[in-house]
Amino acid sequence: MKEEMGAVGHDPVAATVLSPVMEGSAKTVHGRFRHKLKMPQILGFVPRPRSPKPIVESNPPQTEVVMDFMENLKENRLVEACQQLLLREDQLFGQETMTVEGLVQVCNEDDKDTLQKDYETLLLHLWMAVHTTFSSTPSGEHLEILRSAVETITLLEEKDQQWEGRPEGSSEAPVWRPHQCRHTHDNLLEKMVDSQMRNATVEEDNISVSSVDNLSTSMKREVCRMGKRLKEDVLRVARDIRDCYPPDFDVCNLYVRLYHQKFSARLTELARSGLDVDDCNYLLCWVNNYYPNDILKHKDLEGHINMESLGTLLSEKDLTTLEEQYLLQKESRVRTWFSKALSKEEEGWLSGKSPELIDGYCFCPLAIDIIQAVDGAMREARTILGSEAKAQRILCQLDSFLISYKKSLEEFVKARRENTQAVVKANLVNIEQFRDFIVRREESIPEEIRTSCMSTLADLRDCGYGYFTGPIHEELRVQYHRLWTQAWFTGGQMVLDEVLGTLDRHMQQFTDLKPICVEELLGRLHMEMMVEYVKRMMKRKMRLKDKEQQEAAATLLAEDSSKLSTYFIEAGSKICWLSEVLPKMAEVVRLQDPGSIQLEIVTLARDFPDLSWRHISALLSLKANLSIADVRSIKESLVENRPTVTTCNTIPPFFSKVPAGRTWNMCRPACICYGRRGYSSQD
């Protein structure tokens, strides 16, 4: 036995699970083993005489050399050696004789002792074959020995089941039964995995310096080595070892589960040891990213393991604690960085310097820097936390930053410094970039954060664009007042031409404003001038008494609509639907038939759902020849048809921006004046 131990080597792990071998040399009876079955005497039984043996010709064919038990072991033919022992067991325990108590076994105790020792020798070779699974680079010979060992385990398990399934009252099983080889095999694998993982934590020479030894802390190096060892071993199982086992062993899941348990236990200890920020981040990377994605989802493991049954490496409580630690420090860093970036930008504003020009346009890098910082923090958080939803919490810092940014810009604009115009132009680019970032990420940003950010950005846009549109409208105010007056109606003054001339002069100051911002500025001016025009139209300073006046006013209205639309569309405004507002209102003014007017009003309400009855009343008040009964009929028709005409409209609000005046009084005929038209002082 000492020579056998020397042949297979000594290992402390294997020694803890191998069956003890009795001292002394084994008494083998391989070539000499014989059994004599004692047949009971049966009355009247006459043995048949033996037939003479046939004459064998000379020069018989050569027979195959049959190895004995020890020779098979020496050649690592474990299955053949096992089959020899099973045959001897069947022969030894198959001898029975009739006694007064019934059939009993007739066994030689020395033969039983010898067989037991041979089984122990077989098991020693068997477990050493399994134990060397990770001892060397897989080779065909090594894998064949392992395959033979696994088949031997199956044979011994089947024999255990045969003994367990024997009929009640049968003779007792041998003392070495059951062997429970499957149970011993699984225990041995567990100890092997434990040894592999413990050894990995102290190995330094076999791992590349660049990937492990450059890590900054001992904890990182330990986790990295354990993770690499786990990956190498389970991939070896999937690529080579798996084919040595039958499917019922489910060996891939068995190994992965054992490695998972050992790795999880050690990471749990580390997680509860009070990690600093860097170690916490690294541990989370392994738990949420490297382990599930780089190892468990490796293509060589696909279809061979059940990831769902493994669970996470850390408990929910431990994982939540680490993730909260990470998020708090990451939020603090992002918040500090944002504050420094804004402070640096404010210093530039207050210094009196104008922003730099890039490609001829005022430029400020604040938005690009902030967006890149958010993207980087989000990308890191997704990697470390393994979850988009958890990483979104960092976006709250962007919302807080935009609020601070809005406050700073509003205060600066109020100061009206020499560089205010250039600074606002540069920051309008920032605002559009921030808005584009939020819109593009709409689906990935929580609704509450998205709504808050967009609201803050809307205020910032109003502040920035209002800085330029406010003075323009202030200068145009006098010209606005002449719209829809007698002078406008008679054509004595080209009111709208003067308005557009003044606007064009102001637009010359925006040559250094980025085109995307010029487009938004033009859109706002387009909308605001249309609102101002319709507001003047509904002031009721004009009364169109007859068909001729109404048709003339409709013509002027259509001409003004064409001038406004042409100017803004050619200048770059994208709000093309505004060109439909005045022509539709002109058609109401032009029509004389109450039924046609009624149909046109319903159409107008369909196209512009925010059109109120006050707006309609103000529009109809221009037509002095429209009776109260006609107005009542139009209103009733609108009330009846409105629920169906507003369901599919996608045009943005317009009339809600137009202040509505007094409504038509249909209940008090005494208030009628100026022909058939009446007003009420109520809203």
KENULO-943334 format. One record per residue (C-alpha): z, x, y negated. Coordinates in steps of 0.25 Angstrom, whole numbers. Layout:
residues N
@up Z	east X	north Y
...
***
This chain:
residues 683
@up 0	east 0	north 0
@up 2	east 11	north -10
@up -12	east 16	north -8
@up -17	east 2	north -11
@up -9	east 1	north -23
@up -15	east 14	north -28
@up -29	east 9	north -25
@up -27	east -3	north -34
@up -18	east 3	north -44
@up -5	east -1	north -50
@up -3	east -11	north -61
@up 10	east -17	north -67
@up 3	east -31	north -69
@up -2	east -32	north -55
@up 11	east -28	north -49
@up 18	east -39	north -55
@up 10	east -49	north -47
@up 6	east -42	north -35
@up 13	east -46	north -22
@up 22	east -35	north -17
@up 18	east -27	north -5
@up 28	east -24	north 6
@up 32	east -10	north 8
@up 26	east -2	north 20
@up 12	east -2	north 26
@up 5	east -14	north 29
@up 3	east -17	north 44
@up -11	east -20	north 46
@up -18	east -26	north 58
@up -32	east -28	north 53
@up -39	east -23	north 65
@up -28	east -26	north 75
@up -24	east -40	north 70
@up -25	east -50	north 82
@up -19	east -63	north 85
@up -16	east -70	north 99
@up -16	east -85	north 98
@up -6	east -91	north 108
@up -13	east -103	north 114
@up -3	east -114	north 120
@up -4	east -117	north 135
@up -12	east -130	north 137
@up -11	east -136	north 150
@up -25	east -137	north 157
@up -32	east -128	north 148
@up -40	east -117	north 155
@up -46	east -106	north 147
@up -61	east -105	north 148
@up -66	east -92	north 153
@up -72	east -83	north 143
@up -87	east -81	north 143
@up -93	east -67	north 145
@up -96	east -59	north 133
@up -111	east -58	north 130
@up -117	east -44	north 132
@up -119	east -37	north 119
@up -132	east -29	north 118
@up -130	east -14	north 114
@up -132	east -9	north 100
@up -125	east -21	north 93
@up -127	east -22	north 77
@up -117	east -15	north 68
@up -106	east -24	north 64
@up -100	east -25	north 50
@up -88	east -16	north 47
@up -76	east -26	north 45
@up -66	east -21	north 35
@up -51	east -23	north 37
@up -41	east -28	north 27
@up -38	east -15	north 20
@up -52	east -11	north 20
@up -56	east -23	north 13
@up -45	east -21	north 3
@up -49	east -7	north 1
@up -63	east -12	north -3
@up -58	east -23	north -12
@up -63	east -33	north -2
@up -52	east -43	north -6
@up -58	east -55	north 0
@up -61	east -49	north 13
@up -47	east -43	north 14
@up -41	east -57	north 10
@up -50	east -64	north 21
@up -45	east -54	north 31
@up -30	east -58	north 28
@up -33	east -73	north 28
@up -39	east -71	north 42
@up -27	east -64	north 46
@up -18	east -75	north 40
@up -26	east -86	north 47
@up -25	east -78	north 60
@up -10	east -75	north 59
@up -5	east -88	north 54
@up -15	east -96	north 63
@up -7	east -92	north 76
@up 1	east -104	north 81
@up 8	east -107	north 94
@up 14	east -119	north 100
@up 29	east -120	north 101
@up 39	east -131	north 103
@up 39	east -133	north 87
@up 24	east -133	north 87
@up 13	east -123	north 82
@up 19	east -111	north 76
@up 13	east -98	north 70
@up 13	east -86	north 78
@up 13	east -74	north 68
@up 16	east -60	north 69
@up 26	east -56	north 58
@up 20	east -42	north 57
@up 6	east -48	north 55
@up 11	east -57	north 44
@up 18	east -46	north 37
@up 5	east -38	north 38
@up -4	east -49	north 33
@up 6	east -52	north 21
@up 5	east -37	north 17
@up -10	east -37	north 18
@up -10	east -49	north 9
@up -1	east -42	north -1
@up -11	east -30	north -1
@up -23	east -40	north -3
@up -16	east -46	north -15
@up -13	east -33	north -21
@up -27	east -29	north -21
@up -31	east -43	north -25
@up -22	east -43	north -38
@up -26	east -29	north -41
@up -41	east -33	north -41
@up -37	east -45	north -51
@up -28	east -36	north -59
@up -40	east -26	north -62
@up -48	east -37	north -69
@up -47	east -30	north -83
@up -44	east -16	north -78
@up -58	east -11	north -79
@up -72	east -14	north -83
@up -77	east -25	north -74
@up -86	east -20	north -63
@up -93	east -26	north -52
@up -83	east -20	north -42
@up -71	east -24	north -50
@up -76	east -38	north -51
@up -80	east -39	north -36
@up -65	east -35	north -33
@up -60	east -46	north -42
@up -69	east -56	north -37
@up -64	east -53	north -23
@up -50	east -54	north -27
@up -52	east -67	north -33
@up -59	east -72	north -21
@up -47	east -67	north -13
@up -37	east -75	north -22
@up -46	east -87	north -19
@up -45	east -85	north -4
@up -30	east -83	north -4
@up -28	east -95	north -13
@up -36	east -103	north -3
@up -27	east -98	north 9
@up -15	east -102	north 1
@up -20	east -116	north 0
@up -23	east -117	north 15
@up -8	east -113	north 18
@up -3	east -123	north 7
@up -12	east -134	north 13
@up -8	east -132	north 28
@up -3	east -145	north 35
@up 12	east -148	north 35
@up 20	east -142	north 46
@up 10	east -130	north 47
@up 16	east -116	north 49
@up 21	east -109	north 37
@up 12	east -101	north 28
@up 13	east -86	north 27
@up 23	east -80	north 17
@up 12	east -75	north 8
@up 7	east -88	north 6
@up 3	east -93	north -4
@up -2	east -81	north -11
@up -5	east -89	north -24
@up -15	east -79	north -28
@up -21	east -87	north -39
@up -7	east -88	north -45
@up -5	east -73	north -44
@up -19	east -71	north -49
@up -17	east -79	north -62
@up -3	east -72	north -64
@up -10	east -59	north -63
@up -20	east -62	north -73
@up -9	east -66	north -83
@up -2	east -53	north -81
@up -16	east -46	north -83
@up -19	east -53	north -95
@up -5	east -50	north -101
@up -7	east -35	north -98
@up -21	east -35	north -104
@up -15	east -41	north -117
@up -3	east -33	north -118
@up -11	east -20	north -115
@up -21	east -24	north -126
@up -10	east -24	north -137
@up -8	east -9	north -135
@up -22	east -4	north -132
@up -28	east 4	north -143
@up -38	east 13	north -137
@up -47	east 3	north -131
@up -49	east -6	north -143
@up -59	east -1	north -154
@up -52	east 4	north -166
@up -61	east -3	north -176
@up -57	east -17	north -171
@up -42	east -16	north -167
@up -36	east -3	north -173
@up -41	east -6	north -187
@up -33	east -18	north -187
@up -22	east -17	north -197
@up -10	east -22	north -189
@up -4	east -20	north -175
@up -4	east -35	north -173
@up -19	east -36	north -176
@up -22	east -25	north -167
@up -14	east -31	north -156
@up -20	east -45	north -157
@up -34	east -39	north -158
@up -32	east -31	north -145
@up -26	east -43	north -138
@up -38	east -51	north -142
@up -48	east -41	north -138
@up -42	east -39	north -125
@up -42	east -54	north -122
@up -56	east -55	north -126
@up -61	east -43	north -118
@up -53	east -48	north -105
@up -57	east -63	north -106
@up -72	east -59	north -108
@up -71	east -50	north -96
@up -66	east -61	north -88
@up -77	east -70	north -93
@up -88	east -60	north -90
@up -84	east -53	north -77
@up -71	east -58	north -71
@up -74	east -73	north -71
@up -85	east -71	north -61
@up -74	east -66	north -51
@up -67	east -79	north -51
@up -70	east -92	north -45
@up -71	east -104	north -56
@up -57	east -110	north -51
@up -50	east -98	north -57
@up -55	east -101	north -71
@up -53	east -86	north -74
@up -58	east -86	north -88
@up -49	east -97	north -93
@up -38	east -90	north -85
@up -39	east -77	north -92
@up -42	east -83	north -105
@up -30	east -92	north -104
@up -21	east -80	north -100
@up -26	east -71	north -112
@up -25	east -83	north -121
@up -10	east -84	north -118
@up -7	east -70	north -119
@up -14	east -68	north -132
@up -8	east -81	north -138
@up 6	east -77	north -134
@up 5	east -64	north -141
@up -2	east -70	north -154
@up 9	east -80	north -154
@up 19	east -69	north -155
@up 12	east -62	north -166
@up 10	east -75	north -174
@up 25	east -77	north -174
@up 28	east -63	north -178
@up 26	east -65	north -193
@up 12	east -60	north -196
@up 7	east -54	north -209
@up -5	east -60	north -215
@up -15	east -51	north -209
@up -10	east -52	north -195
@up -9	east -67	north -197
@up -23	east -68	north -200
@up -28	east -59	north -189
@up -20	east -67	north -179
@up -26	east -80	north -184
@up -40	east -73	north -183
@up -37	east -71	north -168
@up -31	east -84	north -165
@up -42	east -93	north -173
@up -54	east -84	north -172
@up -56	east -72	north -164
@up -49	east -78	north -151
@up -56	east -92	north -151
@up -69	east -87	north -156
@up -72	east -73	north -152
@up -65	east -74	north -138
@up -63	east -88	north -133
@up -77	east -92	north -138
@up -84	east -79	north -133
@up -97	east -83	north -126
@up -93	east -76	north -113
@up -81	east -86	north -112
@up -89	east -98	north -115
@up -87	east -108	north -104
@up -77	east -100	north -97
@up -64	east -103	north -104
@up -57	east -116	north -110
@up -54	east -113	north -124
@up -47	east -126	north -127
@up -37	east -124	north -116
@up -32	east -111	north -122
@up -27	east -116	north -135
@up -25	east -107	north -147
@up -18	east -94	north -147
@up -7	east -98	north -156
@up 1	east -111	north -156
@up -2	east -121	north -168
@up 11	east -118	north -175
@up 9	east -102	north -174
@up -6	east -104	north -178
@up -3	east -113	north -190
@up 8	east -103	north -195
@up -2	east -92	north -195
@up -13	east -100	north -201
@up -4	east -105	north -212
@up 0	east -90	north -215
@up -14	east -86	north -216
@up -19	east -98	north -225
@up -7	east -96	north -235
@up -10	east -81	north -237
@up -25	east -84	north -238
@up -23	east -95	north -248
@up -14	east -86	north -256
@up -25	east -75	north -256
@up -36	east -84	north -259
@up -28	east -91	north -271
@up -24	east -77	north -276
@up -39	east -72	north -276
@up -44	east -85	north -283
@up -34	east -83	north -294
@up -37	east -69	north -296
@up -52	east -72	north -297
@up -50	east -84	north -307
@up -41	east -75	north -315
@up -51	east -64	north -316
@up -62	east -74	north -320
@up -53	east -80	north -331
@up -51	east -66	north -336
@up -66	east -65	north -338
@up -67	east -78	north -345
@up -56	east -75	north -355
@up -61	east -61	north -358
@up -73	east -67	north -365
@up -83	east -61	north -356
@up -95	east -69	north -352
@up -98	east -70	north -337
@up -109	east -61	north -331
@up -123	east -66	north -330
@up -130	east -65	north -316
@up -145	east -69	north -316
@up -143	east -73	north -330
@up -132	east -84	north -327
@up -117	east -83	north -330
@up -110	east -80	north -318
@up -95	east -79	north -313
@up -92	east -74	north -299
@up -79	east -83	north -298
@up -85	east -94	north -289
@up -92	east -84	north -280
@up -79	east -76	north -278
@up -70	east -88	north -275
@up -80	east -94	north -266
@up -81	east -81	north -258
@up -66	east -80	north -257
@up -65	east -94	north -252
@up -76	east -92	north -242
@up -70	east -79	north -237
@up -56	east -85	north -236
@up -61	east -98	north -229
@up -69	east -89	north -219
@up -57	east -80	north -216
@up -49	east -93	north -214
@up -58	east -99	north -205
@up -59	east -86	north -196
@up -43	east -85	north -196
@up -40	east -99	north -195
@up -51	east -103	north -186
@up -53	east -116	north -194
@up -61	east -121	north -205
@up -51	east -132	north -209
@up -39	east -122	north -210
@up -47	east -113	north -218
@up -51	east -124	north -228
@up -37	east -123	north -234
@up -41	east -111	north -242
@up -51	east -119	north -249
@up -39	east -126	north -256
@up -38	east -112	north -264
@up -52	east -115	north -269
@up -48	east -128	north -275
@up -36	east -122	north -282
@up -44	east -111	north -287
@up -55	east -121	north -293
@up -43	east -129	north -300
@up -38	east -116	north -307
@up -53	east -112	north -310
@up -55	east -125	north -317
@up -43	east -124	north -325
@up -46	east -110	north -330
@up -61	east -113	north -333
@up -57	east -126	north -341
@up -47	east -118	north -349
@up -57	east -107	north -352
@up -68	east -117	north -356
@up -58	east -124	north -366
@up -56	east -111	north -373
@up -71	east -110	north -377
@up -72	east -95	north -377
@up -85	east -87	north -381
@up -88	east -85	north -366
@up -85	east -99	north -362
@up -99	east -103	north -360
@up -103	east -92	north -351
@up -90	east -93	north -343
@up -92	east -108	north -341
@up -107	east -105	north -336
@up -102	east -95	north -326
@up -91	east -104	north -321
@up -101	east -115	north -320
@up -108	east -107	north -309
@up -94	east -105	north -302
@up -91	east -120	north -302
@up -105	east -123	north -296
@up -102	east -112	north -285
@up -89	east -118	north -282
@up -94	east -132	north -281
@up -106	east -127	north -272
@up -96	east -120	north -263
@up -87	east -133	north -262
@up -100	east -142	north -259
@up -105	east -132	north -249
@up -92	east -132	north -241
@up -90	east -147	north -243
@up -88	east -150	north -228
@up -79	east -139	north -225
@up -70	east -141	north -237
@up -59	east -151	north -236
@up -62	east -164	north -244
@up -49	east -163	north -253
@up -52	east -148	north -257
@up -67	east -151	north -259
@up -64	east -163	north -268
@up -54	east -155	north -276
@up -63	east -143	north -278
@up -75	east -152	north -282
@up -66	east -159	north -292
@up -62	east -146	north -298
@up -76	east -141	north -298
@up -81	east -154	north -305
@up -70	east -152	north -316
@up -75	east -137	north -317
@up -90	east -142	north -318
@up -86	east -152	north -329
@up -79	east -141	north -337
@up -90	east -131	north -336
@up -102	east -140	north -338
@up -94	east -148	north -348
@up -92	east -136	north -356
@up -108	east -136	north -359
@up -111	east -151	north -358
@up -100	east -155	north -368
@up -106	east -148	north -380
@up -120	east -153	north -376
@up -116	east -167	north -376
@up -108	east -166	north -389
@up -120	east -161	north -396
@up -128	east -172	north -390
@up -118	east -183	north -393
@up -125	east -187	north -406
@up -138	east -188	north -400
@up -132	east -197	north -388
@up -128	east -207	north -398
@up -142	east -209	north -403
@up -146	east -214	north -389
@up -149	east -229	north -387
@up -148	east -231	north -402
@up -158	east -238	north -411
@up -164	east -224	north -415
@up -166	east -220	north -400
@up -172	east -234	north -397
@up -182	east -233	north -408
@up -186	east -219	north -405
@up -182	east -214	north -419
@up -174	east -202	north -413
@up -178	east -195	north -400
@up -163	east -195	north -396
@up -165	east -190	north -382
@up -174	east -179	north -386
@up -164	east -174	north -395
@up -153	east -174	north -384
@up -162	east -167	north -374
@up -166	east -156	north -385
@up -151	east -154	north -388
@up -148	east -153	north -373
@up -159	east -143	north -371
@up -154	east -134	north -382
@up -140	east -133	north -375
@up -146	east -130	north -362
@up -152	east -117	north -367
@up -137	east -111	north -366
@up -137	east -112	north -351
@up -147	east -102	north -347
@up -136	east -93	north -342
@up -130	east -104	north -333
@up -134	east -104	north -319
@up -145	east -114	north -315
@up -135	east -122	north -305
@up -126	east -124	north -317
@up -137	east -128	north -327
@up -141	east -138	north -317
@up -127	east -144	north -316
@up -126	east -144	north -331
@up -140	east -151	north -333
@up -135	east -161	north -323
@up -123	east -164	north -331
@up -130	east -165	north -344
@up -140	east -174	north -337
@up -130	east -183	north -332
@up -121	east -183	north -345
@up -134	east -186	north -354
@up -138	east -197	north -345
@up -124	east -203	north -346
@up -124	east -202	north -361
@up -137	east -208	north -362
@up -133	east -220	north -353
@up -120	east -221	north -361
@up -127	east -223	north -374
@up -137	east -233	north -368
@up -125	east -242	north -364
@up -118	east -241	north -377
@up -125	east -254	north -381
@up -130	east -249	north -394
@up -143	east -255	north -392
@up -148	east -269	north -389
@up -162	east -271	north -383
@up -165	east -285	north -387
@up -178	east -288	north -380
@up -188	east -283	north -370
@up -195	east -274	north -379
@up -183	east -266	north -383
@up -178	east -265	north -369
@up -191	east -260	north -364
@up -191	east -250	north -375
@up -177	east -245	north -372
@up -181	east -244	north -358
@up -192	east -235	north -361
@up -184	east -226	north -370
@up -173	east -226	north -359
@up -184	east -221	north -349
@up -189	east -211	north -358
@up -175	east -205	north -361
@up -173	east -205	north -346
@up -185	east -197	north -343
@up -182	east -187	north -354
@up -168	east -185	north -349
@up -172	east -183	north -335
@up -184	east -174	north -338
@up -175	east -165	north -346
@up -164	east -163	north -336
@up -172	east -163	north -323
@up -181	east -152	north -329
@up -169	east -144	north -334
@up -163	east -144	north -320
@up -154	east -157	north -319
@up -154	east -162	north -304
@up -148	east -176	north -307
@up -162	east -182	north -306
@up -156	east -196	north -303
@up -151	east -197	north -317
@up -166	east -200	north -321
@up -165	east -213	north -314
@up -154	east -219	north -323
@up -161	east -222	north -336
@up -174	east -228	north -330
@up -166	east -238	north -322
@up -158	east -242	north -334
@up -171	east -243	north -342
@up -176	east -252	north -332
@up -164	east -262	north -334
@up -167	east -261	north -349
@up -182	east -264	north -348
@up -181	east -276	north -338
@up -181	east -290	north -343
@up -180	east -298	north -331
@up -165	east -301	north -327
@up -168	east -300	north -312
@up -175	east -287	north -314
@up -164	east -282	north -322
@up -154	east -286	north -312
@up -162	east -279	north -301
@up -163	east -266	north -309
@up -147	east -267	north -312
@up -145	east -268	north -297
@up -154	east -256	north -294
@up -147	east -248	north -305
@up -134	east -251	north -299
@up -139	east -247	north -285
@up -144	east -233	north -291
@up -131	east -231	north -299
@up -119	east -236	north -292
@up -110	east -232	north -303
@up -117	east -242	north -313
@up -106	east -252	north -318
@up -108	east -266	north -323
@up -104	east -260	north -337
@up -116	east -251	north -336
@up -125	east -262	north -332
@up -119	east -271	north -343
@up -121	east -260	north -354
@up -136	east -259	north -349
@up -139	east -273	north -349
@up -133	east -275	north -363
@up -145	east -267	north -368
@up -153	east -279	north -364
@up -150	east -289	north -375
@up -159	east -300	north -369
@up -151	east -301	north -356
@up -143	east -313	north -354
@up -129	east -314	north -349
@up -133	east -322	north -337
@up -143	east -311	north -333
@up -132	east -300	north -335
@up -123	east -309	north -326
@up -134	east -310	north -315
@up -136	east -295	north -316
@up -121	east -292	north -314
@up -120	east -302	north -302
@up -132	east -296	north -295
@up -126	east -282	north -297
@up -113	east -286	north -291
@up -120	east -292	north -279
@up -129	east -281	north -276
@up -120	east -269	north -280
@up -113	east -267	north -267
@up -126	east -265	north -260
@up -133	east -256	north -270
@up -123	east -245	north -271
@up -121	east -241	north -257
@up -132	east -230	north -255
@up -133	east -224	north -269
@up -131	east -209	north -270
@up -133	east -207	north -285
@up -121	east -201	north -292
@up -113	east -209	north -303
@up -120	east -210	north -317
@up -116	east -223	north -323
@up -101	east -220	north -321
@up -102	east -209	north -331
@up -108	east -219	north -341
@up -97	east -226	north -349
@up -100	east -241	north -348
@up -98	east -250	north -360
@up -94	east -265	north -361
@up -99	east -274	north -351
@up -108	east -287	north -353
@up -99	east -299	north -356
@up -105	east -310	north -347
@up -93	east -319	north -349
@up -92	east -321	north -364
@up -105	east -326	north -370
@up -98	east -326	north -384
@up -99	east -311	north -384
@up -114	east -311	north -383
@up -121	east -305	north -395
@up -133	east -298	north -399
@up -142	east -308	north -392
@up -138	east -309	north -377
@up -129	east -297	north -375
@up -114	east -297	north -375
@up -103	east -287	north -374
@up -89	east -286	north -369
@up -78	east -277	north -375
@up -72	east -276	north -361
@up -76	east -264	north -352
***
